[in-house]
């Protein structure tokens, strides 16, 4: 049986948390299959709040390491969806 794992991140202050969040994502890039981010309020203004969706791949233990590292960042909320097929 395989797992399809999707992680959702709510970043409450992109300006403050973006650097550390990007560092963690880069360190664990080998388990990220797809990444999608949202933060624009409109064409002229960017919101300080951001949402990132990650589709993960690889060993569950490696995905857990990424998820746990993200949970340690203050101002980042992590939600997970896991599908078994």
Protein Blocks (a to p, Z undefined) as FASTA:
>chain_A
ZZddddddddfblmlmmmmmmmmmmmmmmmmmbdcddfbfblmbccfbdcdddddedjfk
lmmmmmmmmmmpghiacddddddZZ
